[in-house]
């Protein structure tokens, strides 16, 4: 791979001012750990903010910091006080954070914050453009930089861009609330590879892309302009060995070597050997469900009084955004709940909740993981939650139980945990009881599976998988471009076209000559299309045929004034120039009364769908229906129809947002071959966008120049990305 650059809001170092200058302290967070090996291995830069307000630094101090970071392969993006207030604390943490975590009541829609967010994102992108070259790879991280991928790609399309979102991506119904929803999606679509922690977030994102932009999506690939954007899920891991080894080291320390916290824990157990510890570690944030967790613990003590005096909840709440009103209110509520539980259930020798409102050093965290019997992790919404994985990695005794919110991304990987709804306080209380009474053998069996899985998919495996997929995306792009009609390919086609004495040109209609409309009856040909067709027809060497699934009455009306051949209903009807309509095969519509009620029932159940009746086929259209529901309905309808059509010699054709039932033995390939029968053409081309056009691509003579519109897999030799590209191609042939 070429150079790989990392872009994140913060650099992987903290800068501390000493008497003799500034000192760099290496960050120990998961992202810093996983990314450091990646960007140094590939000789790239880490681009981000130093953490210091640029307004507070002299020119000399800023230069000193830049030089120190440059030695570590980092490039800084300066942020002023107003930038921090409006870009970071404002739009990032008061708009995107609450919205993406479903706390819409806290969302701030201040336009000035949005303007600063755009400006700062552009500053990050410009810094990336300063250090990267065409052929380099850039990996952008998280919600603070949602616009950066497009800003990079628009200036340097030769750079491969990856983007990873470390928080949830909300459902369309939540995301659509945001006034700047289109801009954010467009920014993300500048990436070649988009990563999310779990499939749910990936699915929500694809739904938003489909509904807001209408881009063609095949599996997890999005067709954007002339590019393929891949979307996938990568559950972020941890440095498993780091926690496991640290846990072993903690256990091996002598009494005098142990920390004060460890000594306090030992005193606690000496007072009563049967005492049990439940651990809660979180940043103090409204998305973490800390008040609900405390209330649940109170209910547990109330419902199971036998555990009073023996079970203690150690609650570590790391301070966060303390100047923000919502967080101040949350802090007061947590303080009051801790006081209430300790006052109601505590005694001289027993404190139900040990409450720490501070961050703890890594060693102390491992001591807590090592000492606590249960990890109580109940966020209301969480992108991943690495605390659950850290706890598991630190349990060298292979005992311990995880009580885990189903709203945390990590729950998808931790099926052996006791999963709960974080709003259901009674359920959490009972889960605690189950965890504290679980037999050791069952604990060990569950923990063994969890540890094997988490060890296998570490932070390093996560990072390498994403980087490897960035390379694969390049191959996908290359394969797509290989079939794309480049200038060189066009010259070859143009040479064949010019030399040919007799040409046959087959053109699909919907999705090929004209874009899809919500109502298929509105897809009328416009003046530009008439001009293109007339220019082609004016050349007496050309035999131009529109070959479509539409009914003959519609096409006859649209092209009444154009001397053009028409093949309709996927090959049932043919009208050659100067001739009457004829059927290409023996068909009937006696079966329609049996099939129509089935389609009508699905129309009733799927708002926005409707039935189109042709001479010899029935079509269920669902382009105007809700996307996810209609796709489910389409599968249900197909399954139901399969049980009916076999004995009637019918076929089911699944097109783009349509399901068509028609007589068997009819398709565009058969019709096109019949059309050219007994004629000698020295130039053949067929252009279409739907899978029904694949019959043409496969069954026409092998010398035919076959062209697929769109990004789907195809038997065609070439691809054009859009209707506009098709029209441009035909204009060149017709010399318009």
N, C-alpha and C positions, 0 to 999 in steps of 0.2 A: 504493500500500500504506500501511497505518497504520504506527505505530512498530514497529521491529524491534529486539529486544533479544538480545544474545549472552550465553550462560552457559557459562563454562568454569572449570576448576579454577583457572587462573591468569589474571591480568589481562595486557593487552598492554604492560605497563611493568614494569621493575625499579625498585625503590625503594632508593636508596643514601643512607646517612647521611653528611652532610658536617658540617664544623664549624659552619656557619651554618644547619643544618637538613637537611631531606631533599630529594633531587633525583630526578626521574623520568627514566629512560633507556628509550627506546622499544625494544621487542623487535623482532628482525629475523626471527623464525621464520615459517614458511609460513602457519600459522593466523592469527597476528597480522596479517600482511600482507594476507591475503585478507579477513579479517573487519573490519579497520579501516574500509575503504571502505564496507562494507555497513552497519554500525551507525551510522556518522556520517551516511551518506546518508539513512537513514530516521529519523533523530532519536531513536534508541534509546539504551539503556545497555548497557555491558559489565559483567556481574556476575561477580565472581570473588574469589579470595584474593589478597591483596597480596604474599604471599611472606614476610611477617614474622610470627614467632610472637607472638600477642597477649599471652602471658605476659611477654614481654620489653619490652613497650611501656608507657609511662606513658599516662595518659588524654590528656595534652596531645599526646604524640607520635602516638597513634592518631588524634586529631582532626586534626592537621596532615596526616597521610597521607591521611585521608579527604577533606579539603578539596582537596588537590592533585589527587587522582584525580577528584573531582567535577568539577573544571574541565575534565578530559579526557573527561567523559561516562562515568565508571566508578563503579560501586557496589561496595563491599567486603563480603566475608563473612569475619569474623574466625575464625581457627583457633588453638586453644591447642596447647600441647606434646603433650597426650594425644590431641587430635584428629589432629594430624599423624602421631603414632606409630601410632594404631589405624585411622584412616580412610584416610590417604594411604599411609603406608609399610606399614600392616597389610593391610586388606582389599583396597585398590586394587592394591597392588603385590606382595603376597604371596599373594593369593588369585585375583583376577580375571586379573592379568597372566600368571602362569604357566599357569593353566587355559586361557585363551583362546589361548595360544601353544602348547598341547599339551604343556607340561612339567608333567604332573600330579604328578610325584614331588616338585616343589617347593611344591605348594599347601599353604597354612596354613588350617586350618578353625576357627580360634579364634572362638567365639561372641561374645566381647567385642568383637572387631574388627567383626563384622557389626552389632552393636548401635550402635557408634559410626558406622559407615558410614551406617546408616539415619538416625541423629540429625543428622549433618552434611549429608546430602542434603536433609533437611527444612529445615535452616537455609538452604541455597542456595535452595530452593523458596520459602521465606517471604520471602527478600530479593527474589526475582523478583516475588512477589505484591505486595510493597510498591510497586514502581515501574511495574507494568504495569496496563493497564485492559482491559476487555472490548473485543474488536476488535483488540487488539495481537497481534503475532506474536513468538514466542520461539524462538530456535534454541539448543538445548542440545548441548554437545560432550563426547563421549568417556566412557570406561569408569568414570571416577571419579564420574560423575553419572547412573548408569543408572536410579535411582529417581525422579529429579527430574521427568521428563515427566508421570507419573501424579499426582505430588503437586501439580503446577500444575493439570492438567486437572480433578482432582477438586474443587478449590476454585473455579476459574474456567473453566468449560467453554466460555465465549465467547472464550477466548484460543486462537489457532492455535499449535500446538507442533510444532517440528521437532527431530529428534535425529540426530546423526551419530556413528557409531562409527569411530574412527581406528585401531583394531587389528582383527585377524581376529575373526570370530565362529566358534566351533568347531562341529564336527559334533555331532549329538544324542548320540552315544555318549560324547563327552567332556563335553559340557555337563551331561548328566543326573547326573554325579557330584556336582555341587554341591548341598549341602543346601538352599540358598536359591534354587534355580533358578526356581521359580514366581514368587517375589517379583521377581526381576530381569526376567523376561519381562513380568510385569504392569506393572512400572515403565516399561519401554520402550514398551509398548502405549498408554501415556498420550499418546504423540505422534500427530500426524495424518500426519506424513511421517517415515519412518525411512530413513536413508541409510547405505550401506556402500560401501567402495572398489570392490569387484568383485562379480560375480554369485554366485560361490561362497559368500561370506559371507551374502549375501542368501538364498540357497537353504538354507543351514544354519539360519538364523534361522526361516524359514518352516516348515522341518521340525520345529523345536522347538515352534513355536506350534501346529502341527497335532497333534503327538503329545501335548503336555502339556495343551493347553487344548481341542483339538477345534474351534477356531473355523473358521467357513466361510471358505475362501480361494478367490478367483477371480483367476487370473493373479497379479498382485502386489498385490492388495487384500485386506485382512483385515476381516471383519465382526466388530466388537467392540461388544457391547451395541447402542447405537443410533448407532454411528459407523462410518465407513469409515477404515481406516488404510492408507495407501499405503506400499509398500516398494520401494526402487529402488537402483541402483548408480551411484555418481558417483566416478570415479577422480580423486583430488585432484591438482591441478597445482602449478606453481611460478610465480613471477614471472620468466618467461623473459627478458624484456628486461633485467631487473636483472643477471642473470648474464652475458648476452651482452655488454652494454655494459661491465660491469666487466672482462670478459676482454679486450675491445678496449683498454680503458684500461691494463691491465697491460702489454700488448704495446707500447704507445706510450710508456711511461716511459723516461726516460734512465737510464743506468747508476747515477747518483748518487741517483735518485729511487726506485730499486727497494728492496724490503724485504730484510732479512738472509736470509730463507728463499729468496727469488728469487735472490739472489747465490750462495748455497750450491748451488742447483740448476744455475746456469750454470757454476760451477767444476766440478761433477760432469761436465757434458757436455764441458767443455774438456779434461778429463783423458782422455776417450775419446769421440769424436764418435758412435761406434756404440752407445753405452749407451742402454738403454731403461728406462722407469719404469712400474711397475704400481702402481696406487693402491688402497688399502683405507681407507675412512673409516667408522667406526661408533662408536656408544656401546658401552661395554664391558658387554655384556649376553649372557646365555647363549643368547638367541634368535637372536643374530647369526651364530653359526657361526664365530667367529674362530679357535679352535683347529684346526678342520677346514681352514680356509683356509690357515693356516700350514703344516700338514702337507702339504697339496696343493702348496704352493709348494716345499717341500722335495723332494717327489717329482718335481716338474717339473725342478728342478736336477739331481736324480739321473738321471732318464731322458734328459735333454737337456744333457749336460755342455758342449756348445758354447756354451750361454748363460751359463755361469758366468763371472763377471767383467764381463758386459755388461748383465745384467738385475737391477734392484733393486726390491724391494717396499717401497713407502712405506706404512707402517701407522700410521694415526692412530686411536688408541683414546681416546675421550672418557670421562673418569671418570664412574662412575655407581654410586650406592648402595654406596659403598665400605665402609660399616659392616655390610652384610649378608653373612653367612657365605658363601653361594653365590657372591657376586661376589668376595669375597676369594680363594676357591679358584680361581675363573676367572682372576683377575689373576695369581696365582702360576703357573698353567699357561701362560698367554700369555708371561709373562716367561721361563719356562724354555724354551719352544719357540723364542722369538726367539734366546735365547742358544745353543741347540743348533744352529740353522740357521746362524747367523753363525760359530759355532765350527767347524762341519763344512765349510762351503763358502766362508767368507770368506778374505781375505788382507790384506796390508798396504794395498793400494790398492783393495780391494773389500769392501764391506759388503753382503751380500745383502738384509738387512732393516733399513731405517731406521725405528725405532720411536719414535713420539711418544705419550706418555701424558698428553695434555692437550687442551683445546679450543683451536682456532685462530681468530683474527679472520677476518671475512668475506673481506678482501682476500687473506689467505694461503690460504684455501680455494680461491678462484678461481685463484690462482697454481698450486696443485697440480692442479686440474682442467685448467688450460691446458697444463701441462708433461708430464702423464703419458700414455703411449701406450695404456694399458689401464686400465679401471676394473673391479676384481675385487669383485663384490658378491654375497655368497653366504650370506645369512641362512638359518637353519633354518626360520624362520617370520617373516613380516613383513607387517603390514597393507598397506603400500604401498611405501615406501622412496623418498624424494625425492632421495637422493644420486645415483641413476642418472639422474634427469631433470636435476639440476643439472650433472652432468658433461657431458651431451649439450648443454645450453644454452651451456656455456662453451667448446665446441670450435669456435671461429671458423674454424679451418683445415679443418673438415669431415673431419678424419681422427680416428682413435681407435676403439677397440673396447670394447664393454661385454660382460663375462662375467657372466651374471646367473642367480641362483637361481630355479628354477621355483616356489619356495615364497614368493616375494615377490609381493605384489599387482601391482606395476608390470610384472611379466613379461607380463601379459595385454595390455598396450599396446605392449610393445617386442619385437615379433616379429623384428626385425632384429638383436637382441642374440644372442650365443651363450648358449643356455640350458642350465643344468646342474642335476643333482641335488646339493644341497649336502652330502650325506653321502658321495657317491662321489668320493673323493680322486683316484683315477686319472682319472676323467672331467674333473675340474677341471684337473688337470695337463695333459691333452691339449687342453682348451679354451684354456688359456693359450698353449700352443704354436701352436695354430691362430690365435689372436688376434695373436700377435707376428710371425707369418709371413704374415698376410693382406695381399694386394696393396693399394696405396693406392687404386686405383680402386674396389675392392670396399668398402673402408672408407668412402670418400666417398659411394658410392651408398647404403650402409646408413645412414650418419649423416644424410644429406639427408632420408631418409624419417622417421627418428626426430625430427629437429629440426622438421620441418614439423608433425608430429603433436603434439609436446609444446608447440610455440609456439601452435598453434591452441587446444588445451584447457589454458589457463593456470589459475592459482589464481583469477583473476578470473572466468573463464568457469565454473569449477567452482562458485564461490560464487553467481554469478548464476543458474545452472541450478537450484541447490537452492532459492533464494529464489523463482524463477519457479514451480517445482513446488509450493511452499507455497501460492502463489496458486491454482494449478490444483486442489490438494486442496480448497480452499474451494469451488470450483465443483462438484467431485465430491460433496462433502458436501451442497451445496445441491440438486444434482440428485436425490440420494438422498432428502433431506428433502421435496422437491417431491412425490414419490410416496408419502411416508409419510402414514399416516392421522392427521392432526392433529386437534385438537379442532374446528376449523372444518369440516374435511372430514367428521368423524364426524357433526356436526350436520346436514350436508347429506344424508348417507346415512340418518341416523335419521329425517329428515323424509320422505324417499321411502319408507322402511320403514313408517312410521306411517300414511301416506296409502294405501299399497297394500292392495288387497283380496285379491290372490292372489299368493303369493310362492314362488319356487323357489330353494332354497339347495343348492348343490353343494359338498361338502367332501371334499378329499383326506384320506387318513388319516395315513400315515407322514410325519413331518416337518411336518405341518400341525396335526393334532389331538393328536398325541403325538410326543415326541422319538424320534430314532433310538436304537436300542440296538445293542450289539455283536452280539447275536443277534436277528435280526428276529422270531424266534418269541417273544421276551420282551416285545414292545411291546403288552402288554395294555392295554385301556382301564381307567382307574381311576374311582373314585367321582366325582371332580370332573367328568370328561368325561361320565359318564352324566347327572349333574345338568344340565350345560349342554345336552345333546341333548334331554333330557326337557322342559326349559323351552321350547326352540324348538318341539318337536313339540306341546306343549300348546296352542299357538296354532293354531287350525284354519285360519288363513289360510296357514300355512307348509307347504310340501312339502319335506322335508329328505332329501337323498340323500348317502350316502357313496359316493364314486366313487374306487376304489382299484385298484392293481395287484395286490393280494393275491388269493388264491384264494377261491372262494365258501364252501368248507367252514370256513375260518378265520373269515371275517366273519360267517357265519351263526351260528357257535358264540358269538362274542363278543357279538353283538347280538340273540341269540335273544329276549330279554325287552324289546327296544326296538322300538316300531312305527316302523320307519324303512326307507326305500328303499335298496337296495344295488345298485351297479354294480361288477362285479369284473373282474379280469384285463384292465384298461385298456379295458373295453367289450365283452368277450365275453359276459358273463352279466349279466342284470338280474332283480332280484326286487322287484316293486312290492308295496305293502301289500296283504295278503290274497290275493296271487297266488302261483303257483309260479314257480320259476326258468325263465327262457327265454333262448335265445341270440339275440343281436341280429344275428348274421350267420352264414353257413354256414362252419364251420371244421372242421378235423380235426387229429389228432395223429400221422398216419402218418409224418411226417418225424422224429419224436423219436429213434428208434434210430440215425439217421444223425448227428444233432447231439450227442447225449449223450456219446459217447466223446471228442469234442473238448473239451467242458467238463470232463469227468473228468480229462483229461490236464492241464488247467490247474489243477485243484484239487490234483493231485499235486505240481505244480511250485510252488504258491503256498500255503504253510502259512497256515492261518487262513481260507481261502476255502472255500466249499461250494456245492452245487447245490440249488436249490429247484425241485421239479417241480409245475407247476400242470396244470390239465386240458388247456390248449391252449398252454402256453408253458413254456420252461425258463429258469431264472434263475441266473446265476453271481453270487454275493454275495462281496464282498471287503472289507467294512467291518472285519472283525477282522484282516485281513492287514497286513503291514508296508506303510506308505503308499507310499513311493517305488517299491518293487518291484511292488506291486500295480497302480500306475498304468501302469508299463511293460508288465506282463502284460496289462492291460486293452486297451492299444493293439494288442498282438500278437494277442490273441484276436479283437478286432474285425476286424483285417486278414484273419485266417484265415477267419472266418465270412463275410466279404463274398464270398469266392470260392465259398462253398457255397450261400448262401441264394437267390441270384438265380433259379435255375431252379425253386425250390420255392415261390415266392410267399410268402416269409417276410420279416419285418422284424427289424432289430436295434435295440433301444431301449437307449440308454446313460443310465441314471438315476444317482442319487446312490449311488455305490459298488456299483452293480449293472449287469450287462449281461443283457438279456432278449431271447430269441429267440422270436418269436411269429408267428402267421399275419398276412399283410399285409392292409391295408385296414381295420384296427381301431385306433381310438384314442379317447381320452376325449371329444374334441370331437364326433366322430360319434355316440358313445353319448349324450352329453348332449343333443344336438339331437334325436335320436330320442325321448328321454324326454319332451321338452316339445312334441313334435309334436302338432298339433291342440289344444293347450291355450293359453289366453291368460293369461299371467302379466304383471302390471304391476310386479313387482319381481323381478329376477334377480341372483344373486351367485354367484361361483365363487371358491374359495380353494384354492390349492395351492402347493407348494414346488419341485416337480421340473420338468425340461424336458418331461416327458410331460404336465404340466398346461397347457403352452403351447398345446396343441391346443384345450383348452377356451377359453382366453383369446382365441384367434384366431377360433374357429368359432361361438361362441355369439353371439346378437344383440348389436349394437353398444351397446345401452343397458345390457347386463349390467355390474354392478359387479365387476370382476375384481381379485383381490388376490393378489400374489405374496408368499410367505414367504421372507425372506432377502434377500441383496444382489445376486444375479445379474441380468444383463440380462433384460428381460422385456417381453412384449407387454401385460402387465396394466396397468391404469390406476393401481393403488395398490400400496403395499408395507407389510407388517408385518414386524418384525424377527425374531420368534421364535414358537415354539409358545405360550409364555406370553402374548404379545401377541394371538395369534389367539383364545385362550380368553377373554382380557379383552374383546376385541371382541364375541365371541358372547354373553358374559354380559350385555353392555349391550343387545344386541338382544333377548335373552331375558329381560331385566330380572331377572337373578338377584341 
